[in-house]
Amino acid sequence: MLVSPPLSLYIHIPWCVQKCPYCDFNSHALKQDIDEPEYVAALLKDLSDDIVRFTIQRPVHSIFIGGGTPSLFSPKAIGNILDGVGQRLHISNTTEITLEANPGTIEADKFKGFASAGVNRLSIGVQSFASDKLIKLGRIHDSGQAIRAAELAHQAGIRSFNLDLMHGLENQSVNHALDDLRQAIALNPQHLSWYQLTIEPNTAFHSKPPTLPEDETLWDIQEQGFELLSRAGYQQYEISAFSKGEQYQSQHNLNYWQNGDYLGIGCGAHGKITDIDGQTIHRTVKVKHPKGYLQKDRQALDKWHQVAEAERPFEYMMNRLRLFKPFTLLDFQQATGLNADSITQPLQQATNKGLLLKDNDQYRISEQGHRYLNDLLSLFL
């Protein structure tokens, strides 16, 4: 039987200074000044409609303001968004509120302003500290601005911050990748997201692919990077997420990976809501383009569908197997509403192949399972 999971809120701000060649998110390069009050009003109407649509009465577990580049918005506008959310949903003192920031769009007063507006966690998109790599990635900041952003985050009075860092960049050696990681560690963030660059469809890199390192180099980068992070006191709790203790893990992302619920508001935002009464799971997508999203006579909801029971095992595993923490059959049943028998066979196949490890009633992904994650997930299709 489905059990009501925690509820998060994702808020999408779609504008950025320029589109990065690797980015497949719904983002739009700025061509004119943003009408902040207009977009804030549209976001809050979108939220109000979702609350009515799904009869939302649960408190908010976490809030994530992503993009695009949300730090393009003024602290006042971010404060108005959060005030409006607080008028519609219950936000507690423990609710994690994250804002994504680009080092090229911030200064000291702005970070402090975001903190005063209610933001208690920042996620800073550094990607690399090497100037040549930043240029290739289309980033608008340099290494000095990235370092300064981390220093300002320490001074801003927020609970914690994350540095977002890529590896496996064009012509990147093992030493260059580890140098990036050493610089990030030296800045002492409470959380690090460290992940490999992938080439996604409908991106500039897909049309003109960069020369990426060989598989053997990528594997060496990953293995040595994991060791470096561990020695520095960072605990890996997800494929690409590392924190200095459990209290600094990303609560918002954990809710995604543990198949929690989330409302998604803003251009192209995705949502997932569990209906306990109907024992159904619903997914939503909002209007993608800002021009359409801001039309007064058009509702923000673009697509809405019920997740078929046959799709739920794969969806559950696709999220849950990103985590190193084990899961039980009861966890699966409460998140999907399905009987455990529906995954008995693929679980047995996965353990026989060494992709999953079983300990009493708990299952967790093995090192081999992480390396061959796509093969593991295919067993649940």
C-alpha positions as CSV (number, residue, x, y, z in Angstrom):
1,M,0.0,0.0,0.0
2,L,1.2,3.5,-0.9
3,V,2.2,5.6,2.1
4,S,2.3,9.4,2.0
5,P,6.0,10.4,1.6
6,P,7.6,13.8,2.5
7,L,6.7,16.7,0.2
8,S,9.3,18.9,-1.4
9,L,8.9,22.0,-3.6
10,Y,11.0,22.7,-6.7
11,I,10.9,26.3,-8.1
12,H,12.4,26.8,-11.6
13,I,13.8,30.2,-12.7
14,P,14.7,29.6,-16.4
15,W,16.9,32.6,-17.3
16,C,20.7,32.6,-17.5
17,V,23.3,35.0,-18.9
18,Q,24.1,32.5,-21.7
19,K,23.4,28.9,-22.4
20,C,26.2,26.5,-21.6
21,P,27.0,23.9,-24.4
22,Y,26.5,20.9,-22.1
23,C,23.2,22.0,-20.5
24,D,20.0,20.2,-21.4
25,F,17.9,21.9,-18.7
26,N,15.1,24.2,-19.6
27,S,17.1,27.5,-19.6
28,H,16.9,30.6,-21.7
29,A,19.6,33.2,-22.3
30,L,18.7,36.7,-21.2
31,K,17.7,39.0,-24.0
32,Q,16.1,41.7,-21.9
33,D,15.6,42.7,-18.2
34,I,13.5,40.2,-16.2
35,D,10.1,41.4,-14.9
36,E,10.6,39.9,-11.5
37,P,7.2,40.8,-10.0
38,E,5.4,39.3,-13.0
39,Y,7.3,36.0,-12.7
40,V,6.9,35.8,-8.9
41,A,3.1,36.3,-9.3
42,A,3.0,33.5,-12.0
43,L,5.0,31.1,-9.7
44,L,2.6,31.7,-6.8
45,K,-0.5,31.3,-8.9
46,D,1.1,28.0,-10.2
47,L,1.6,26.9,-6.7
48,S,-1.9,27.8,-5.6
49,D,-3.4,25.8,-8.5
50,D,-1.3,22.7,-7.6
51,I,-2.4,22.9,-3.9
52,V,-6.0,22.9,-5.0
53,R,-5.5,20.3,-7.7
54,F,-3.9,17.8,-5.3
55,T,-5.5,18.9,-2.1
56,I,-2.1,19.5,-0.5
57,Q,-2.1,19.8,3.3
58,R,1.4,18.4,4.1
59,P,4.3,20.6,5.4
60,V,7.2,21.3,3.1
61,H,10.2,19.0,3.7
62,S,12.5,21.1,1.5
63,I,12.6,23.8,-1.2
64,F,15.0,24.0,-4.1
65,I,15.2,27.1,-6.3
66,G,17.0,26.0,-9.5
67,G,17.4,27.1,-13.1
68,G,18.8,28.6,-15.2
69,T,20.5,30.9,-12.8
70,P,18.3,31.9,-9.9
71,S,21.0,34.1,-8.4
72,L,20.2,36.6,-11.3
73,F,17.1,37.4,-9.3
74,S,17.3,40.0,-6.5
75,P,17.2,39.0,-2.9
76,K,13.9,40.9,-2.6
77,A,12.3,38.8,-5.4
78,I,13.6,35.6,-3.8
79,G,12.1,36.8,-0.5
80,N,8.8,37.5,-2.1
81,I,8.7,34.0,-3.5
82,L,9.5,32.4,-0.2
83,D,7.0,34.6,1.7
84,G,4.3,33.6,-0.8
85,V,5.2,29.9,-0.4
86,G,5.0,30.3,3.4
87,Q,1.5,31.8,3.1
88,R,0.3,28.7,1.1
89,L,2.3,25.9,2.7
90,H,3.8,25.2,6.1
91,I,7.5,25.9,6.3
92,S,9.3,25.1,9.5
93,N,12.7,26.2,11.0
94,T,14.1,22.9,9.8
95,T,13.0,23.1,6.2
96,E,16.0,23.1,3.9
97,I,15.8,26.0,1.4
98,T,18.5,25.8,-1.3
99,L,19.2,28.4,-4.0
100,E,21.5,27.7,-7.0
101,A,24.0,30.4,-7.7
102,N,26.5,31.1,-10.5
103,P,29.8,32.6,-9.3
104,G,29.6,35.2,-12.1
105,T,26.3,36.7,-10.8
106,I,26.9,37.3,-7.1
107,E,28.5,39.7,-4.7
108,A,28.8,39.8,-0.9
109,D,25.6,41.8,-0.3
110,K,23.6,39.5,-2.6
111,F,24.5,36.3,-0.7
112,K,23.7,38.0,2.6
113,G,20.4,39.2,1.1
114,F,19.5,35.7,0.0
115,A,20.2,34.5,3.6
116,S,18.0,37.3,5.0
117,A,15.2,36.2,2.5
118,G,15.2,32.7,4.0
119,V,17.7,30.8,2.0
120,N,19.7,28.5,4.3
121,R,21.7,26.5,1.7
122,L,23.5,27.5,-1.5
123,S,24.6,25.4,-4.4
124,I,27.3,27.1,-6.3
125,G,27.9,26.0,-9.9
126,V,31.8,26.1,-10.2
127,Q,32.2,23.1,-12.6
128,S,36.0,23.7,-12.8
129,F,38.8,26.0,-11.5
130,A,40.8,25.8,-14.7
131,S,40.3,28.9,-16.9
132,D,40.7,26.9,-20.2
133,K,38.0,24.4,-19.1
134,L,35.6,27.1,-17.9
135,I,35.8,28.8,-21.4
136,K,35.2,25.5,-23.1
137,L,32.2,24.9,-20.8
138,G,30.7,28.3,-21.7
139,R,30.9,29.5,-18.1
140,I,30.8,33.3,-17.4
141,H,33.0,33.2,-14.3
142,D,36.7,32.6,-13.8
143,S,38.5,30.6,-11.1
144,G,39.0,33.7,-8.9
145,Q,35.2,34.4,-8.9
146,A,34.5,30.8,-8.0
147,I,36.9,30.9,-5.1
148,R,35.5,34.3,-4.0
149,A,31.9,32.9,-4.2
150,A,32.8,30.1,-1.8
151,E,34.5,32.5,0.6
152,L,31.3,34.7,0.5
153,A,29.1,31.7,1.2
154,H,31.1,31.0,4.4
155,Q,30.4,34.6,5.5
156,A,26.7,34.9,4.4
157,G,25.3,33.4,7.6
158,I,23.7,30.3,5.9
159,R,23.6,26.8,7.3
160,S,25.7,25.1,4.5
161,F,26.7,25.3,0.9
162,N,27.5,23.0,-2.0
163,L,30.1,23.3,-4.7
164,D,29.1,21.7,-8.0
165,L,32.1,20.3,-9.8
166,M,32.6,18.3,-13.1
167,H,35.3,15.9,-14.1
168,G,36.0,14.1,-17.4
169,L,36.3,17.4,-19.2
170,E,37.8,17.9,-22.7
171,N,41.4,16.6,-22.7
172,Q,41.4,16.5,-18.9
173,S,44.2,14.4,-17.3
174,V,43.9,12.6,-14.0
175,N,46.1,15.2,-12.3
176,H,44.1,18.2,-13.7
177,A,40.9,16.6,-12.5
178,L,42.3,16.0,-9.1
179,D,43.7,19.6,-8.9
180,D,40.2,20.8,-9.4
181,L,39.0,18.6,-6.6
182,R,41.8,19.7,-4.3
183,Q,40.9,23.3,-4.8
184,A,37.3,22.6,-4.0
185,I,38.2,20.7,-0.9
186,A,40.5,23.6,0.2
187,L,37.5,25.9,0.2
188,N,35.9,23.7,2.8
189,P,32.3,23.4,1.6
190,Q,30.0,21.2,3.7
191,H,28.9,19.4,0.6
192,L,30.4,18.6,-2.8
193,S,28.7,17.4,-6.0
194,W,31.3,15.8,-8.1
195,Y,30.2,14.2,-11.4
196,Q,31.3,13.2,-14.8
197,L,30.5,15.4,-17.8
198,T,28.0,13.6,-20.1
199,I,27.0,14.6,-23.6
200,E,23.2,15.0,-23.7
201,P,20.9,15.2,-26.8
202,N,19.7,18.7,-27.8
203,T,22.9,20.4,-26.6
204,A,25.7,22.2,-28.4
205,F,28.1,19.6,-27.3
206,H,25.9,16.9,-28.9
207,S,26.2,18.7,-32.2
208,K,29.9,19.3,-31.8
209,P,31.3,16.8,-29.3
210,P,34.4,17.7,-27.3
211,T,37.3,15.3,-27.1
212,L,36.7,13.5,-23.8
213,P,39.2,11.4,-21.9
214,E,39.5,7.7,-22.5
215,D,37.5,5.3,-20.3
216,E,40.6,4.2,-18.5
217,T,41.4,7.8,-17.6
218,L,37.9,8.4,-16.5
219,W,38.0,5.4,-14.2
220,D,41.3,6.5,-12.7
221,I,39.9,10.0,-12.1
222,Q,36.9,8.6,-10.3
223,E,38.8,6.0,-8.2
224,Q,41.5,8.5,-7.1
225,G,39.0,11.3,-6.6
226,F,36.9,9.1,-4.3
227,E,40.0,8.4,-2.2
228,L,40.9,12.0,-2.1
229,L,37.4,13.0,-0.9
230,S,37.3,10.3,1.7
231,R,40.7,11.3,3.2
232,A,39.4,14.9,3.4
233,G,36.4,13.8,5.5
234,Y,33.7,13.7,2.8
235,Q,31.3,10.8,3.0
236,Q,29.9,9.6,-0.3
237,Y,26.1,8.9,0.2
238,E,25.1,9.0,-3.5
239,I,26.7,8.4,-6.8
240,S,27.9,12.0,-7.1
241,A,27.2,13.5,-3.7
242,F,29.6,13.9,-0.8
243,S,29.0,15.6,2.6
244,K,30.9,16.3,5.8
245,G,28.5,14.4,7.9
246,E,24.9,13.2,7.6
247,Q,23.6,16.6,8.7
248,Y,24.9,18.2,5.5
249,Q,23.4,15.8,3.0
250,S,21.1,17.4,0.5
251,Q,17.6,16.8,2.0
252,H,15.9,17.9,-1.2
253,N,17.8,15.5,-3.4
254,L,17.5,12.7,-0.8
255,N,13.7,13.1,-1.1
256,Y,13.9,12.7,-4.9
257,W,16.2,9.6,-4.6
258,Q,14.0,8.0,-1.9
259,N,10.9,8.5,-4.2
260,G,9.4,11.3,-2.1
261,D,6.8,13.7,-3.5
262,Y,7.5,17.1,-4.9
263,L,5.5,20.0,-6.5
264,G,7.3,21.6,-9.4
265,I,6.4,25.2,-10.2
266,G,7.9,27.5,-12.9
267,C,8.7,27.1,-16.6
268,G,9.0,23.4,-17.5
269,A,9.1,22.2,-13.9
270,H,8.3,18.6,-13.2
271,G,6.3,17.3,-10.2
272,K,5.4,14.0,-8.6
273,I,2.5,13.6,-6.2
274,T,1.1,10.5,-4.4
275,D,-2.7,10.2,-4.0
276,I,-3.1,8.0,-0.9
277,D,-6.9,7.8,-1.2
278,G,-6.8,6.7,-4.8
279,Q,-3.5,4.7,-4.4
280,T,-2.1,6.4,-7.5
281,I,1.0,8.4,-8.4
282,H,0.8,11.4,-10.7
283,R,3.5,13.3,-12.6
284,T,3.2,16.9,-13.9
285,V,5.1,19.1,-16.3
286,K,4.5,22.9,-16.5
287,V,4.6,25.0,-19.7
288,K,8.2,25.1,-20.9
289,H,8.7,28.5,-22.5
290,P,8.5,31.7,-20.4
291,K,6.3,33.5,-22.9
292,G,3.7,30.8,-22.7
293,Y,4.1,30.3,-19.0
294,L,3.4,34.0,-18.4
295,Q,0.3,34.2,-20.5
296,K,-2.5,35.4,-18.2
297,D,-5.2,33.3,-19.9
298,R,-3.3,30.0,-19.9
299,Q,-2.8,27.6,-17.0
300,A,0.7,26.6,-16.1
301,L,0.0,22.9,-16.2
302,D,1.0,21.5,-19.6
303,K,1.1,17.7,-19.0
304,W,-0.3,15.5,-16.3
305,H,-0.4,11.7,-16.2
306,Q,-0.8,8.8,-13.8
307,V,2.2,6.5,-13.5
308,A,1.2,3.0,-14.5
309,E,1.9,0.2,-12.1
310,A,4.1,-1.5,-14.6
311,E,6.4,1.5,-14.6
312,R,6.8,1.9,-10.9
313,P,9.5,-0.7,-10.2
314,F,11.9,0.8,-12.7
315,E,11.1,4.4,-11.5
316,Y,11.7,3.3,-7.9
317,M,15.1,1.6,-8.6
318,M,16.3,4.4,-11.0
319,N,16.1,6.8,-8.0
320,R,16.8,4.5,-5.0
321,L,19.9,2.8,-6.5
322,R,21.7,6.1,-6.6
323,L,22.0,5.9,-2.9
324,F,24.5,3.8,-0.9
325,K,22.0,3.4,1.9
326,P,20.2,0.0,1.7
327,F,16.5,-0.4,1.1
328,T,14.0,-3.0,2.2
329,L,11.0,-4.6,0.5
330,L,8.8,-2.7,2.8
331,D,10.4,0.6,1.5
332,F,9.6,-0.6,-2.0
333,Q,6.0,-1.5,-1.2
334,Q,5.3,1.9,0.6
335,A,6.8,3.9,-2.3
336,T,5.1,2.0,-5.1
337,G,2.0,0.4,-3.7
338,L,3.1,-2.9,-5.3
339,N,3.5,-6.3,-3.8
340,A,7.1,-7.3,-3.2
341,D,6.5,-10.3,-5.5
342,S,6.6,-7.9,-8.4
343,I,10.4,-7.6,-8.0
344,T,11.4,-10.9,-6.5
345,Q,12.9,-12.2,-9.8
346,P,14.9,-9.2,-10.8
347,L,16.2,-8.8,-7.3
348,Q,17.4,-12.5,-7.4
349,Q,19.0,-11.9,-10.8
350,A,20.8,-8.8,-9.5
351,T,22.2,-10.5,-6.4
352,N,23.3,-13.5,-8.4
353,K,25.3,-11.2,-10.7
354,G,26.8,-9.3,-7.8
355,L,25.1,-6.1,-8.7
356,L,23.1,-6.0,-5.5
357,L,24.2,-7.2,-2.0
358,K,21.6,-8.8,0.3
359,D,21.9,-8.7,4.1
360,N,18.9,-10.2,5.9
361,D,16.0,-8.1,4.6
362,Q,18.1,-5.3,3.2
363,Y,19.4,-4.7,-0.3
364,R,22.1,-2.3,-1.3
365,I,24.0,-1.6,-4.5
366,S,27.5,-3.1,-4.9
367,E,30.6,-1.4,-6.3
368,Q,30.0,-3.5,-9.5
369,G,26.4,-2.4,-9.5
370,H,27.4,1.3,-9.6
371,R,29.9,0.6,-12.4
372,Y,27.2,-1.2,-14.4
373,L,24.2,0.7,-13.2
374,N,22.4,0.7,-16.6
375,D,22.6,-3.1,-16.7
376,L,21.3,-3.3,-13.2
377,L,18.4,-1.0,-13.9
378,S,17.4,-2.9,-17.1
379,L,16.5,-5.9,-14.9
380,F,13.5,-3.9,-13.6
381,L,12.1,-2.8,-16.9
